[in-house]
């Protein structure tokens, strides 16, 4: 599935529609303060539960899926680091290993070959 560049204008429109704020974060608690990591995880789990989603739906799982998806598209180490706020490369290599494993299971060539093919078709 190719990266959908049409998402960016919609994302910008959503950001522009948000009320003006002095916050440096988009998601804040009911008290207007930034979430802690644990606090956001609890909020996300509670929201998923209210929506009737399975227990396996977690903020960590969503973040992991997004990182794997972008790695499969061929995003560079530095792009993934910027996207997810990582300060070192260990995270990316973990995602890359997961992606390579998926490609092998699907009977496809290596991650590097797929990423190169994706870049060359642009």
C-alpha positions, 0 to 999 in steps of 0.5 A: 500500500503506497503512502497516501500523500493526500492525507497531509492536506487533511491533517493540516486542515484538522490542525488548522481547525483546532482552537488556538492554544499555548500548548506544545502538544495536541493531546492534553488532559481534561485539566489542559496539561500534557499527558504523561506516557502512562497517563496517555496509555490509560486514556487510550485504553479507556477510550478503546474500551468505551468504543467496544474495541478488543483489549489488544488495541493499545497506544503502543500497538498503534505506534508500533504498527505505524512505525512498521508501516513506514519502515515497509515504505522505505522511510530512512532511519532519520525520518523514523527517528523524527516521526516518532521522536526517537533519539537513537537508532535501536528502535529502527533496527527493531522495526526493520527486523520485524519488517524483514520477517514479514517480507520473508513470511510473505515470500517476498525479497528483502526489506532493502530490495523492496525499499529500493524498488519503492524508491525507484518507482517514484 
